[in-house]
């Protein structure tokens, strides 16, 4: 049997990606730096921005890198296994879903931006790189993480359609998932109450 069309392997890759995504690195990182649980601070989101508020750049960067890596690794493994773009996109979505609805934390997770960054870099590096640059520009100008994330992620489908069209379905679904997870931030942005760093 051709391994690239083996449904057992595909399911294993997707489930492995979900389990990897379910590891919320913000929590062990905060424990290592002896910081408060990020879920009990600020927005309550176990992500790099909240870790930054708790302990500064070092633990925040560690969280960002680890959360991105858990998205990148499963997609890279599926690529090495010779899986199609469609399967790689499914694996990416499973990793991001794991972060948002983690098995290990009673299905209460984060917003998935860093994990989507890692998965995107593995599958569509040009599109994801441009999105990351947009995030940095918005963050530099306004210093509001939610605004930067929303602008970057909603640009994804347009950029991918122009540069890497085979990944458009992935970026469309990621945009939907991440925007839904940011619904409270959208309300606060509309009301002018969203806080920056």
N, C-alpha and C positions, 0 to 999 in steps of 0.2 A: 504493500500500500504506500502511496505517496504521502510522506509525512506532512506536507504542506496542506493536504486536504483531509488529514486525520481529525475527525471531530473530537476524539478524546484529548488529543494534544491541544486543540483550539480551546476546549473547555478548561483544560488545566492551565493554560496561559492566562485566560480571562480570570479564572478564580484566583490564581496566584497574584495577578495584578490587583484584584480587589483586596486581597489580604495585605499586600504591600501598602496599598493606599490606606488601609485601616490603621496603620501605625501612625499616630499623631505625634510627630517628633517634637513639637513645641513642648509637650509635657515632660519627656525625659530631659530635654535641653534645659528647661527651667529648673528641674531637680538638680541637674549637674551644676548649674550656676547658683543654686540655692536661692532661687527666685520663687515668688508665689505662683500657684497654679494659674496659667493664663486664662483658663475658663472662668476664673473668679475675678478677673480684672477687666476694666474698660468695656469693650464690646462683648467680652466672653468668648471671642473667637480664638481657637487654638492655632494661630498662625503667626507668621514672622512679624507682622505689624504690631500685634498685641505683645509679643515677646519683646520687641523694641521698647515699647512703652514701659515694660516691667524692668528691663535690664540693660538697654542700650544696644549698640551695633553688633557686638560680638555674638551674643546668643541669638540675635535676630538673623544674622547672616548664616549661622550654623543651622538654624531652623529652616531658612529658605533653601539652602543647599541640600539638606537632607530630604525635605519635602519634594524638591524638584527631582532629586535622584530617584526617589521611589516611583515617580512617574516615568522617568527616562528608562530605567533598567528593564521593566517588563516589555516596553515597546522595542527596545534594542534587542532583547532576547527573541522576540517574535520575528524581528527582521533577520537576525542571524539564522533563525530556524527556517527562513525562506517563505514566511507567510505573506499573503497578499496585503496590499494597502488596506483593504477592507478589514481584514483580521487585525492588523496592527492598530487600526482606528478603534476597533472594538476593545482591544486590550487597553488602549489609552483611556477610553471612556470608563472602563472598569476600575482603573487606578484612581481616576478622579472621583468616581462615585464612592470608592472605598474611603477616600478622605472626607467626603461630605457625609456619608452614612456608615461610619466605621463599625465593624463587627466587634472590635475590642473595647469600645467606649459607649455601649448601649445605643448605637446608631445616632449619636449626637456628635457631629464633627465640624469641620471648618468649611471654608468657601471654595477651596480647590484651585486657587489661582497659581500657587507655586507648583503644585502637582501637575496642573495643565501645562505650565511652562516647561517642565522637564519632559513630559510626554510629547509636547509639540516640538521640542528641540530634536527629539529622536526621530520623529516622523516627518516633520516639515520645518527644517531649520531656518530657511529663509523667511517664510511667513512669520514664524515665531520670533525670530530675531528682530524683525521690523516692529512687531507688537511690543516686544520688550523695550525697544527704543522709544516708542510712543509712551509707554508706562513711565519711563525715566523722565521724559520731557514734561509730562503732565505733573509728575511728582515734584520735579524741580521747580515748576512754576507755582503750583498751588499747595503742595505738601499734604494732599489728602489722598490716602491710599485707596479708598473706595472709588473715588473719582477716576484716579489713574487706572485702576483695574477695569472699571466699566468701559472707559474709553478704549483701552487696549483690546479688551475681549470682544467688544462689539465691532471693532475694525477687522477682526480676524476673518470672518467670512468674505469680506470684500477683498482683502489682501490675498487670501488663498485662491479666490476665484480668478484673480489676475495673474498670480505667480505659480501656484501649485494646485490647479483646479481639482486634481484627484483627491485632495484632502478637504474639499469644501464641506461635505457632509459632517466630517468630524468637527470642524470649527463652528458649523452651524449648531450642532448639538451642544458643544462646550459653551457657546455663547448663551444658549437657552438655560442650561444648568446653572451657570455662574451668575447670570442676571437674576434668576429666581432666588438664588442664595443671598443676593445683595438687595433683596426687596426692601428691607428695613433701612439700609443705607440710602436707597433711592428716595424714600420718603423723607429722610433727614436732609438729604441734599436739596430736595425741592423746597423744604422749609427753611433752609439755610442753617441747619443745626448740626451738620456733620463736622466732626472735629478732625483736625489734622495731627501731624506728629508734633 
